[in-house]
């Protein structure tokens, strides 16, 4: 079964919409001055009201290990997603499950993966000057090749209309969606969330 992570959660209503629709994980963006940023205290309040067995993931960009550990502990995060230029040493130093995100340019990106001994690799679309949430896809053949290095979480431009094709082609461990199920930046569209997760489950059965 393909796991589903809905990222960029900023409010309790969207969190409940995603969990009730069948999401396996929720993502909270702790990167200030971005459209989906959430204050750690607010995230903690939401997380404390979630049902059991929902994985909570915190997204960070070039934060130091002390800051990451502090937010993770206070918010009771289950996993960390590092979306910047973090070195392997930082990833390996964290006493948490770590997902390292890579913005895929080409084969040269895949060559970097083995340097990071992490729990999963998230592959996103490279767009100059942007760290993610671009709504654009990349060459999924590269994601297929990346699977030899470990668990792959496919991101970048996924939405209800293309996620089935993505799963059929890549067969990733998980898919990650943010802008593809939004009404506006930072606010989810409930129908798109439900359609996305329904499409994933149908793809798994095909």
ZALO-465038 format. One record per residue: residue in one letter; x, y, z of N, C-alpha, C, O in turn. Coordinates in steps of 0.1 Angstrom, whole numbers. Example, Ala and Ser with C-alpha at 12.3 -4.5 7.8 and 13.67 -1.06 7.14 Angstrom:
BEGIN
GURO  aa     nx     ny     nz    cax    cay    caz     cx     cy     cz     ox     oy     oz
GURO   A    132    -57     78    123    -45     78    132    -33     78    142    -33     85
GURO   S    128    -22     71    137    -11     71    129      0     79    134     11     80
! end
This chain:
BEGIN
GURO  aa     nx     ny     nz    cax    cay    caz     cx     cy     cz     ox     oy     oz
GURO   X      8    -12      0      0      0      0      9     12      0     18     14      8
GURO   X      6     22     -9     13     34    -10      9     43      2     -3     46      3
GURO   X     18     48     10     15     57     20     12     71     15     18     75      4
GURO   X      4     79     22      1     92     17      4    102     28      0    101     40
GURO   X     12    112     25     15    123     34      9    136     28     12    140     17
GURO   X      1    143     36     -4    156     32      4    166     39      4    167     52
GURO   X     11    175     32     20    184     38     15    198     38      5    201     30
GURO   X     21    207     46     17    221     46      4    223     54     -4    232     51
GURO   X      2    215     65    -10    217     73     -8    229     82      3    231     89
GURO   X    -18    238     82    -17    250     90    -29    252    100    -29    261    108
GURO   X    -38    243     99    -50    244    108    -56    231    111    -54    221    104
GURO   X    -64    230    122    -70    217    126    -80    212    116    -81    200    115
GURO   X    -87    221    110    -97    216    101    -91    208     89    -96    197     86
GURO   X    -80    213     84    -73    206     73    -67    193     78    -67    183     71
GURO   X    -62    193     90    -56    181     96    -67    170     97    -64    159     94
GURO   X    -79    174    102    -89    164    103    -94    159     90    -98    148     88
GURO   X    -95    169     80   -100    165     67    -91    154     61    -95    144     55
GURO   X    -77    156     62    -68    147     57    -68    133     64    -68    123     58
GURO   X    -69    134     77    -69    121     85    -82    113     82    -82    101     81
GURO   X    -93    120     81   -106    113     79   -106    107     65   -113     98     62
GURO   X    -99    114     56    -99    109     42    -89     97     40    -90     90     30
GURO   X    -81     95     51    -72     83     50    -58     86     49    -50     77     46
GURO   X    -53     98     51    -39    101     51    -32     93     62    -37     91     73
GURO   X    -19     89     59    -11     82     68     -2     92     76      1     89     88
GURO   X      1    103     70     10    112     77      6    127     73      0    130     63
GURO   X      9    136     83      7    150     80     21    157     82     29    153     90
GURO   X     22    168     74     35    175     74     33    190     79     23    196     75
GURO   X     42    194     87     41    208     93     54    215     89     65    210     92
GURO   X     52    227     83     64    234     78     68    245     88     61    254     91
GURO   X     80    242     93     86    251    103     97    260     96    108    261    101
GURO   X     93    266     85    102    275     78     95    288     77     86    290     69
GURO   X    100    298     84     94    311     85     94    318     71    103    315     63
GURO   X     85    327     69     84    335     57     81    327     45     85    330     34
GURO   X     74    316     47     69    307     36     54    306     38     48    308     49
GURO   X     46    304     27     32    304     27     25    294     37     14    296     41
GURO   X     32    283     39     27    272     47     33    271     61     32    261     68
GURO   X     40    282     65     46    282     78     36    281     90     26    287     89
GURO   X     40    273    100     31    272    112     40    274    124     51    268    125
GURO   X     35    282    133     42    283    146     43    270    153     33    263    154
GURO   X     54    267    159     55    254    166     44    252    177     39    241    178
GURO   X     41    262    184     30    261    195     17    257    188      9    250    194
GURO   X     14    263    177      1    260    170      1    246    165     -9    239    166
GURO   X     13    242    159     14    228    155     12    218    166      5    208    165
GURO   X     18    221    178     17    213    189      2    211    193     -3    200    197
GURO   X     -5    222    193    -20    222    196    -27    213    187    -36    205    191
GURO   X    -24    214    174    -31    205    164    -27    190    166    -36    182    166
GURO   X    -14    188    168    -10    174    169    -16    167    181    -18    155    181
GURO   X    -18    174    192    -23    168    204    -38    164    202    -43    156    210
GURO   X    -44    169    191    -58    166    189    -60    155    178    -71    152    174
GURO   X    -49    150    173    -50    141    162    -53    127    167    -49    124    179
GURO   X    -59    118    159    -61    104    163    -48     97    164    -38    101    158
GURO   X    -48     85    170    -36     77    171    -32     71    157    -41     70    148
GURO   X    -20     68    155    -14     61    143    -13     71    132    -10     66    121
GURO   X    -14     84    134    -11     93    123      3     98    125      7    103    136
GURO   X     12     97    115     26    101    116     27    116    114     21    121    104
GURO   X     33    123    123     35    138    122     50    141    118     59    136    125
GURO   X     51    149    108     64    152    103     67    167    103     58    174     98
GURO   X     79    171    107     82    185    107     92    188     96    102    181     95
GURO   X     89    198     88     98    202     77    107    213     81    102    224     86
GURO   X    120    212     79    129    222     82    139    225     71    141    216     62
GURO   X    144    237     70    154    241     60    166    247     66    165    258     72
GURO   X    177    240     66    190    245     71    189    250     86    195    260     89
GURO   X    181    243     94    181    246    108    192    238    115    196    228    110
GURO   X    196    243    127    206    235    134    200    224    142    188    224    144
GURO   X    208    215    146    202    203    152    195    206    165    185    199    169
GURO   X    200    216    173    194    219    186    180    225    183    170    221    191
GURO   X    178    233    173    165    239    170    155    227    166    144    227    170
GURO   X    160    219    157    152    208    152    147    199    164    136    195    165
GURO   X    157    195    172    153    186    184    144    193    193    135    186    198
GURO   X    145    206    195    136    213    204    122    214    199    113    211    206
GURO   X    120    217    186    107    217    180    101    203    180     89    201    183
GURO   X    109    193    176    104    180    176     99    175    189     89    168    190
GURO   X    107    178    200    103    173    213     90    181    218     81    174    223
GURO   X     90    194    216     78    201    221     65    198    213     54    198    219
GURO   X     67    195    200     55    192    192     52    178    191     41    174    186
GURO   X     61    169    197     59    155    197     59    149    182     50    141    179
GURO   X     68    154    174     69    149    161     74    135    160     82    131    168
GURO   X     69    128    150     74    114    148     86    113    138     94    104    139
GURO   X     87    123    130     98    123    120    101    137    115     94    146    118
GURO   X    113    138    110    118    151    105    121    150     90    127    140     85
GURO   X    117    160     83    120    162     69    130    173     67    126    185     70
GURO   X    141    171     62    151    181     59    152    185     45    155    177     36
GURO   X    148    197     42    146    202     28    156    212     23    154    218     13
GURO   X    167    213     30    177    223     26    190    217     22    190    207     15
GURO   X    201    223     26    214    219     22    221    212     34    233    213     36
GURO   X    214    205     42    219    199     54    229    188     50    227    180     41
GURO   X    241    188     57    251    178     54    247    164     60    238    163     69
GURO   X    253    153     55    250    140     61    252    139     76    244    132     83
GURO   X    262    146     81    265    145     95    253    150    104    250    144    114
GURO   X    246    161     99    235    166    107    224    155    107    217    153    117
GURO   X    221    150     95    210    140     94    213    128    103    204    123    109
GURO   X    225    124    104    229    112    111    229    115    126    229    106    134
GURO   X    230    128    130    231    131    144    218    132    151    218    132    164
GURO   X    207    133    144    194    135    150    189    122    155    189    111    149
GURO   X    183    122    167    177    110    174    163    109    170    154    108    178
GURO   X    160    109    157    147    109    151    147    102    138    158    100    132
GURO   X    135     98    133    135     93    119    136    105    110    130    115    112
GURO   X    145    103    100    148    114     91    145    111     77    148    101     72
GURO   X    138    120     71    136    120     56    144    132     50    142    143     54
GURO   X    152    128     41    160    139     34    154    142     21    153    132     12
GURO   X    151    154     18    145    158      6    156    163     -4    166    169     -1
GURO   X    154    159    -17    163    163    -27    154    169    -39    144    163    -43
GURO   X    159    181    -44    152    187    -56    160    181    -68    171    184    -70
GURO   X    153    173    -76    159    165    -86    162    173    -99    153    179   -105
GURO   X    175    174   -102    179    180   -114    181    170   -125    177    172   -137
GURO   X    188    159   -122    191    148   -131    198    137   -124    197    136   -112
GURO   X    206    129   -132    213    118   -126    223    122   -115    226    115   -106
GURO   X    227    135   -116    237    139   -106    231    140    -92    238    139    -82
GURO   X    218    142    -92    211    142    -79    211    128    -73    213    127    -60
GURO   X    209    118    -81    209    104    -76    222    100    -70    223     92    -61
GURO   X    233    105    -76    246    102    -71    249    106    -57    257    101    -50
GURO   X    241    116    -52    243    121    -38    236    112    -28    240    112    -16
GURO   X    225    105    -32    217     98    -22    225     89    -13    222     89     -1
GURO   X    234     81    -18    241     71     -9    249     78      3    252     71     12
GURO   X    252     91      1    259     97     12    251     99     25    256    102     35
GURO   X    237     98     23    228    101     34    222     88     38    213     82     31
GURO   X    225     83     50    219     71     55    207     75     64    208     77     76
GURO   X    196     77     57    184     82     63    173     72     62    174     61     55
GURO   X    161     75     67    150     65     67    143     65     54    137     55     50
GURO   X    143     76     47    137     77     34    142     89     26    146     99     32
GURO   X    141     89     13    145    100      5    132    106     -2    124     98     -8
GURO   X    130    119      0    119    125     -7    124    132    -19    133    141    -18
GURO   X    118    129    -30    122    135    -43    112    146    -48    101    142    -50
GURO   X    117    158    -49    109    169    -53    114    175    -66    125    171    -71
GURO   X    107    185    -71    111    191    -84    120    202    -81    118    211    -72
GURO   X    131    203    -89    140    214    -88    134    226    -96    132    226   -108
GURO   X    133    237    -88    129    250    -94    138    260    -88    138    262    -75
GURO   X    146    267    -95    156    277    -90    150    287    -81    140    293    -84
GURO   X    156    288    -69    151    298    -59    139    293    -50    135    300    -42
GURO   X    134    281    -52    123    276    -45    127    262    -38    134    254    -44
GURO   X    123    261    -26    126    249    -18    116    238    -19    118    226    -14
GURO   X    105    240    -26     94    230    -27     81    237    -29     80    249    -29
GURO   X     70    229    -30     57    234    -31     54    242    -44     47    251    -45
GURO   X     62    237    -55     61    245    -68     49    240    -76     45    248    -85
GURO   X     44    228    -74     33    223    -82     38    218    -96     29    215   -104
GURO   X     51    216    -97     56    211   -110     62    197   -107     68    194    -97
GURO   X     61    188   -118     66    175   -117     80    174   -123     85    184   -129
GURO   X     87    163   -121    100    161   -127    100    147   -134     89    141   -134
GURO   X    111    143   -140    112    131   -147    111    119   -137    120    116   -130
GURO   X     99    112   -138     97    101   -128    106     89   -131    107     80   -122
GURO   X    112     88   -143    122     77   -145    133     78   -135    139     68   -131
GURO   X    137     91   -131    148     93   -122    143     87   -108    152     82   -101
GURO   X    131     89   -104    126     83    -92    126     68    -92    129     62    -82
GURO   X    123     62   -103    124     47   -104    139     43   -102    141     33    -95
GURO   X    148     50   -107    162     46   -106    167     49    -91    175     41    -86
GURO   X    161     59    -85    165     62    -71    161     51    -61    167     50    -50
GURO   X    152     42    -64    147     32    -55    157     22    -51    156     16    -40
GURO   X    168     21    -59    178     12    -55    186     16    -43    193      9    -36
GURO   X    184     29    -39    191     35    -28    183     34    -15    189     35     -4
GURO   X    170     32    -15    162     31     -3    148     35     -6    143     35    -17
GURO   X    140     37      5    126     41      4    125     55     -2    131     64      2
GURO   X    116     55    -12    114     68    -20    100     73    -17     90     66    -18
GURO   X    100     86    -13     87     94    -12     86    103    -24     95    112    -25
GURO   X     76    101    -32     75    109    -44     67    122    -42     56    121    -36
GURO   X     73    133    -45     66    146    -44     68    154    -57     74    149    -66
GURO   X     63    166    -56     65    175    -68     54    175    -78     54    166    -87
GURO   X     45    184    -77     34    185    -87     24    174    -87     16    173    -97
GURO   X     23    166    -77     13    156    -76     -1    162    -73     -2    171    -65
GURO   X    -11    156    -79    -25    161    -77    -35    150    -80    -30    139    -84
GURO   X    -48    151    -78    -57    140    -79    -57    134    -93    -60    123    -95
GURO   X    -53    142   -103    -54    137   -117    -42    130   -122    -43    123   -132
GURO   X    -30    132   -115    -18    125   -120    -12    115   -110     -3    108   -114
GURO   X    -17    115    -98    -11    106    -88    -12     91    -92     -3     83    -88
GURO   X    -23     87    -98    -24     73   -102    -14     69   -112     -8     58   -111
GURO   X    -11     78   -122     -1     75   -131     13     74   -125     21     66   -128
GURO   X     15     83   -115     28     84   -108     30     71   -101     41     65   -101
GURO   X     20     66    -94     22     53    -86     24     42    -95     32     33    -93
GURO   X     17     41   -106     18     30   -116     32     30   -122     38     19   -124
GURO   X     38     42   -124     51     42   -130     62     40   -120     72     33   -123
GURO   X     61     46   -109     72     46    -99     71     36    -88     81     30    -84
GURO   X     59     33    -84     56     24    -73     65     29    -60     73     21    -55
GURO   X     63     41    -56     71     46    -45     66     40    -32     55     35    -31
GURO   X     74     42    -21     70     38     -8     58     47     -4     48     43      3
GURO   X     59     60     -7     49     70     -3     48     81    -13     57     83    -21
GURO   X     37     89    -13     35    101    -21     33    112    -11     27    111     -1
GURO   X     37    124    -15     36    136     -7     29    147    -15     34    150    -26
GURO   X     19    153     -9     12    163    -17     10    175     -8      8    174      4
GURO   X     10    187    -14      8    200     -7      0    209    -16    -12    210    -14
GURO   X      6    216    -25     -1    225    -33    -11    219    -42    -21    225    -46
GURO   X     -9    206    -45    -19    199    -54    -32    197    -49    -42    193    -56
GURO   X    -34    199    -35    -47    197    -29    -52    210    -22    -59    209    -12
GURO   X    -47    221    -26    -50    234    -19    -60    242    -26    -62    242    -39
GURO   X    -68    249    -18    -77    260    -24    -69    272    -26    -71    280    -35
GURO   X    -59    275    -17    -50    286    -18    -38    282     -9    -39    272     -1
GURO   X    -27    289    -11    -15    285     -3    -18    285     12    -21    295     18
GURO   X    -15    273     18    -18    271     32    -32    267     36    -34    265     48
GURO   X    -41    266     26    -54    261     29    -58    250     20    -57    251      8
GURO   X    -62    238     25    -65    227     17    -79    228     12    -88    234     18
GURO   X    -81    221      0    -95    220     -5    -99    206     -1    -94    196     -6
GURO   X   -110    204      7   -114    191     12   -117    181      1   -113    169      2
GURO   X   -123    186    -10   -127    177    -21   -114    172    -28   -113    160    -32
GURO   X   -104    181    -30    -92    176    -36    -84    167    -28    -78    157    -33
GURO   X    -84    169    -14    -78    159     -5    -84    146     -6    -77    136     -8
GURO   X    -97    145     -6   -104    132     -7   -102    126    -20    -99    114    -21
GURO   X   -102    134    -31   -100    128    -45    -86    123    -46    -84    112    -52
GURO   X    -76    130    -40    -62    125    -41    -60    112    -34    -55    103    -40
GURO   X    -65    111    -22    -63     98    -15    -71     87    -21    -67     76    -21
GURO   X    -83     90    -26    -91     80    -33    -83     75    -45    -83     63    -48
GURO   X    -77     84    -53    -69     80    -65    -57     71    -61    -54     62    -68
GURO   X    -51     74    -50    -40     66    -45    -45     52    -42    -38     42    -46
GURO   X    -55     50    -34    -60     37    -31    -65     29    -43    -63     17    -43
GURO   X    -71     36    -52    -75     29    -65    -63     24    -73    -64     14    -79
GURO   X    -53     33    -73    -40     29    -80    -34     16    -74    -29      8    -81
GURO   X    -35     16    -60    -29      4    -53    -36     -9    -57    -30    -19    -57
GURO   X    -49     -8    -60    -57    -19    -63    -56    -24    -78    -61    -35    -82
GURO   X    -51    -15    -86    -51    -17   -101    -39    -26   -105    -38    -29   -117
! end
